[in-house]
Amino acid sequence: MLGWEVFVLREKDSSTRRTAGLWLASWETGLFGLQWIDELVKQGKAADLGGNGYPNRYTTSANLLFPILMSGLPENESPPVVSDDYALPAGWNSTLKLNSQQIAKCAEDEPLVIEAWDQS
């Protein structure tokens, strides 16, 4: 496993998938880049909906998730990844992409789905 590609969707749009342009936020992250979501689950602030990496799915509310994302992607303890044609540093996160048109449609307490796709 190399890491994760993560998409945030409105719960009502999650069945139409991220490819429909309805995603709210997206980014890539290293191997341990989901630790912060797992911590929210342990605290009862998010729920793990299961999955096998294709994808793993979580849910939480907009009023909890957006402040986290607006502060920047949480740091992680991912190891460096070195391949024949690229290298990712320890703790790597890509640039956070925000879809402001879709975010503006969200109610403050709206349930959101976080999909994390294994990048093996």
N, C-alpha and C positions, 0 to 999 in steps of 0.2 A: 504494500500500500504506500502511495506517495503523499496522499493528503485528501482534501475534500473540496468540492465545488458546492457552494451553499446558495440557496435561493429562499427568499422570504415571499410568501404569497398570502393574500387574503384567504381565509378559510373557505369562503364561498367560491373562490376561483381556483382552488387547489386541484379540483378534478380536471380542469382544462389545461393544466400543466404549465410549466414555466415558458414553454415555447410560444405561447400565445401572446407574449409581451405584457402579461398581467403581473409580472413579478414586481415586488416593491424594492427589494435590495438583492444584490448578489456580490459574491466575492469568492476567492479561492484561499485556502489556508493549508497549513502543514498537518502532519499526522495527528498531532494532539490539539488541533485548532477548534475542536468541539468541547473542550473541557469546561468552558464557561457555560455552555448550554446544559451539560450534565450537572453542573453545580446548581443551576436554576431548578432543575428537576429535583435534586436532593432537597432543596429549600422549599419545595412545593409551589414554586412560582412558574413552573412550566411542566408539561407532561410529555413523556416519551411515548410516541405512538408506535414505536417499533420500526422494524425494517432490517434489511440485510446489507445495507450500503448502496442499494440501487433503487430507491434511496433509504436513508434513515429519516424518520419524520418526527417532528416535535411540534407542540403547540404552546403558545403563550399569548398574552394580550399586547396590543399596540402600545398602550401606555407604559408597559414594562420594557418592551423591546426597543422602541425607537430612541429613548434616552441613552440606552447602552450603545446603540449604533452611532448616534450623533456624537458621542464622546470618542469615537474611533473604535476600530475592532479590538477586542480584548487581546492582550498578549497571551502567548502560549509557549509551552516548553517543547515544541517540536524539534526533533534533531535535524541537522542539515541533511539535504538529499543531493547526491552527486550522481549524475548519469553521463553517458557518452556525449550528449549534446546540450546539457544544461546543468545548473547547480542552483539550489535554493538554500539560503542561509537558515540557521537555527531560528526558530520562532517566526518563520515567514508567514505573512499575510499579504495578499494582493491588495490593490486599491479597491475600496468599497465603492460599488456603483449603486446609486440611489435613483429610483424612478419617481421623480417628484409629482408627476401627473397622477400616478396610481396612489402614492402616499396621501395626497390631498383628499382622496375619496374615502379614506379610512376614518371610522369613528374612533374616539379616544380609547374606548374599552373593547374594541373589536378583536375577536380571536384571529390570530395569524398562524400560519403553518410555516415551519422552517424545514426545508428539504436539504439534506446533505448527501451528496453523491460521491461515492468512492472513486478516486482518480487513479486507480491501479492500471 
